[in-house]
Amino acid sequence: MADKIVRVCIRLGIGGLFVINASGELFPHQACKQVNALKDENGILVDVPETCREQFKEVAVKLGLKNSAQKVTLFVNEGFHAVSAGSTWFPEGAVIGLPRWYLYQTKEDVATSGLKFLGRNIQWDSEFGETVKFCYVPTKDMIGFTIGHELAHIQHLEFKMFDIFASPFWLFLTYKMIRFVHYRTFKKQAMWNLLLNLSVCGVNYFAYRLVNRKVQHFSEFNADKISAECTPQIAKGGVDFFTRRLKLNLVQRSLLGEEGEDFFTEDGNEVKSYTHPRLTDRLDQVKFILSSSDFQLDSR
């Protein structure tokens, strides 16, 4: 009876993971856009700036998505990072959420945006205030790089498939390994059997985290590469984007004192960023692409 209950729970877990993972990709408007989109005081979605729309059209053409781009919807993300879901290969298409700070066109826009640091108002005439204003005014090339990065994500189905199937498969594999251990080792010794099963679960969990992290990092590097190789201007936008992120992180680390060491490294990388590679590594890759003689020659 207990064994039957375990099997039912495992099946429900596998099915639940699959549904959760797949729903975000198959129904991006409901699962991503409606949840993450920035809304005004009346609950209406904030319009995407025309500059962003123009950059989207240009980058989409560069990536060979002239027709497919019609299935991609832009929106402004309520967070300060970009998000995307779905694919032009799927019936519901895809969505790309641009960081909310892409709404800012001037330093004055940043200063009047209501941004706060640790719940306190920012002194805009201070070094930190000036850094924030500088870092949060995006250039057209930075916008183009971000859009190219997200377009690369929604076009590569192999990474989408990994995101959808990896965790359900790993749960199934763990269950099968535990069953194998149960019937071939300490079947009549409950304590040893329990310890061995826990060991299998632990090893499989850490193996999943390691593989998942490697795949996520590879996906990010690949998206950066595809975006940066569009044009030298967009590659320059990528350099500016990562340089500003690092500069802002270093200022925050300094202001936070000893606590800042828990969040940012001496180079400005984010300590607790597990799904994304180090900013310095991503910056180095884009710089290399920008400095490539073949790339410069081909783009003339």
Backbone hydrogen bonds, N-H to C=O, Kabsch-Sander energy under -0.5 kcal/mol:
donor,donor_aa,acceptor,acceptor_aa,energy
5,I,1,M,-2.1
6,V,2,A,-2.2
7,R,3,D,-2.1
8,V,4,K,-2.2
9,C,5,I,-2.5
10,I,6,V,-2.6
11,R,7,R,-2.4
12,L,8,V,-2.5
13,G,9,C,-2.5
14,I,10,I,-2.8
15,G,11,R,-2.7
16,G,12,L,-2.8
17,L,13,G,-2.5
18,F,14,I,-2.2
19,V,15,G,-2.5
20,I,16,G,-2.6
21,N,17,L,-2.6
22,A,18,F,-2.8
23,S,19,V,-2.4
24,G,20,I,-1.0
25,E,21,N,-0.6
25,E,22,A,-0.5
26,L,22,A,-3.0
27,F,23,S,-2.2
31,A,27,F,-2.7
32,C,28,P,-2.1
33,K,28,P,-2.2
34,Q,29,H,-2.4
36,N,32,C,-2.8
37,A,33,K,-2.3
38,L,76,V,-3.2
40,D,44,I,-2.6
43,G,40,D,-2.1
46,V,38,L,-2.6
53,R,49,P,-1.7
54,E,50,E,-2.5
55,Q,51,T,-2.2
56,F,52,C,-2.2
57,K,53,R,-2.0
58,E,54,E,-2.0
59,V,55,Q,-2.8
60,A,56,F,-2.6
61,V,57,K,-1.6
62,K,58,E,-1.9
63,L,59,V,-1.9
64,G,61,V,-1.7
65,L,60,A,-3.4
69,A,65,L,-2.4
70,Q,67,N,-1.6
71,K,68,S,-2.3
72,V,69,A,-1.7
73,T,94,A,-2.3
75,F,96,I,-2.1
76,V,46,V,-0.5
77,N,75,F,-0.6
77,N,98,L,-3.2
78,E,36,N,-2.8
83,V,97,G,-2.2
85,A,95,V,-1.9
87,S,93,G,-1.5
90,F,87,S,-1.5
93,G,90,F,-1.6
94,A,71,K,-2.5
95,V,85,A,-2.3
96,I,73,T,-2.6
97,G,83,V,-3.3
98,L,75,F,-2.8
98,L,96,I,-0.6
100,R,79,G,-2.3
102,Y,99,P,-2.0
103,L,100,R,-1.7
104,Y,101,W,-1.0
110,V,106,T,-1.2
111,A,107,K,-2.2
112,T,108,E,-1.7
113,S,110,V,-1.3
115,L,110,V,-0.6
117,F,120,R,-2.6
120,R,117,F,-1.5
122,I,115,L,-0.7
124,W,122,I,-1.1
126,S,123,Q,-2.0
129,G,123,Q,-0.6
130,E,126,S,-2.6
131,T,127,E,-2.1
132,V,128,F,-2.5
133,K,129,G,-2.3
134,F,130,E,-2.2
135,C,131,T,-2.8
136,Y,132,V,-2.0
137,V,134,F,-1.0
143,I,139,T,-2.1
144,G,140,K,-2.4
145,F,141,D,-2.3
146,T,142,M,-2.2
147,I,143,I,-2.4
148,G,144,G,-2.5
149,H,145,F,-2.3
150,E,146,T,-2.2
151,L,147,I,-2.6
152,A,148,G,-1.9
153,H,149,H,-1.5
154,I,150,E,-2.1
155,Q,151,L,-1.0
156,H,152,A,-1.0
156,H,153,H,-0.7
157,L,155,Q,-1.0
159,F,156,H,-0.7
160,K,156,H,-1.2
161,M,157,L,-3.1
162,F,158,E,-1.6
163,D,159,F,-2.3
164,I,160,K,-2.0
165,F,161,M,-2.8
166,A,162,F,-2.4
169,F,165,F,-2.3
170,W,166,A,-2.5
171,L,167,S,-2.0
172,F,168,P,-2.2
173,L,169,F,-2.8
174,T,170,W,-2.3
175,Y,171,L,-2.2
176,K,172,F,-2.2
177,M,173,L,-2.2
178,I,174,T,-2.2
179,R,175,Y,-2.2
180,F,176,K,-2.1
181,V,177,M,-2.5
182,H,178,I,-2.6
183,Y,179,R,-1.8
184,R,180,F,-0.9
184,R,181,V,-0.6
185,T,181,V,-1.3
187,K,185,T,-1.6
189,Q,186,F,-0.9
190,A,188,K,-0.7
193,N,189,Q,-2.6
194,L,190,A,-2.6
195,L,191,M,-2.4
196,L,192,W,-2.4
197,N,193,N,-2.3
198,L,194,L,-2.5
199,S,195,L,-2.0
200,V,196,L,-2.3
201,C,197,N,-2.4
202,G,198,L,-2.6
203,V,199,S,-2.8
204,N,200,V,-2.5
205,Y,201,C,-2.4
206,F,202,G,-2.4
207,A,203,V,-2.3
208,Y,204,N,-2.5
209,R,205,Y,-2.4
210,L,206,F,-2.3
211,V,207,A,-2.6
212,N,208,Y,-3.1
213,R,209,R,-2.3
214,K,210,L,-2.2
215,V,211,V,-2.5
216,Q,212,N,-2.6
217,H,213,R,-2.5
218,F,214,K,-2.4
219,S,215,V,-2.6
220,E,216,Q,-2.1
221,F,217,H,-2.6
222,N,218,F,-2.5
223,A,219,S,-2.3
224,D,220,E,-2.4
225,K,221,F,-2.4
226,I,222,N,-2.5
227,S,223,A,-2.2
228,A,224,D,-2.8
229,E,225,K,-1.9
230,C,227,S,-1.5
235,A,231,T,-2.1
236,K,232,P,-2.3
237,G,233,Q,-1.9
238,G,234,I,-1.9
239,V,235,A,-2.0
240,D,236,K,-2.5
241,F,237,G,-2.4
242,F,238,G,-2.3
243,T,239,V,-2.4
244,R,240,D,-2.3
245,R,241,F,-1.9
246,L,242,F,-2.4
247,K,243,T,-2.2
248,L,244,R,-2.6
249,N,245,R,-2.3
250,L,246,L,-2.2
251,V,247,K,-1.8
252,Q,248,L,-2.1
253,R,249,N,-2.4
254,S,250,L,-2.0
255,L,251,V,-2.2
256,L,252,Q,-2.1
257,G,253,R,-0.7
257,G,254,S,-0.7
259,E,256,L,-1.1
260,G,257,G,-0.9
261,E,257,G,-0.5
261,E,258,E,-1.1
262,D,259,E,-1.5
263,F,260,G,-1.2
264,F,260,G,-2.7
265,T,269,N,-2.3
268,G,265,T,-1.1
271,V,263,F,-2.4
271,V,269,N,-0.6
273,S,270,E,-1.3
274,Y,272,K,-1.0
282,R,278,R,-2.0
283,L,279,L,-2.6
284,D,280,T,-2.3
285,Q,281,D,-1.9
286,V,282,R,-2.0
287,K,283,L,-2.5
288,F,284,D,-2.2
289,I,285,Q,-2.1
290,L,286,V,-2.5
291,S,287,K,-2.1
292,S,288,F,-0.8
292,S,289,I,-0.7
296,Q,292,S,-2.3
297,L,293,S,-2.3
298,D,294,D,-2.6
299,S,295,F,-1.6
300,R,297,L,-1.0
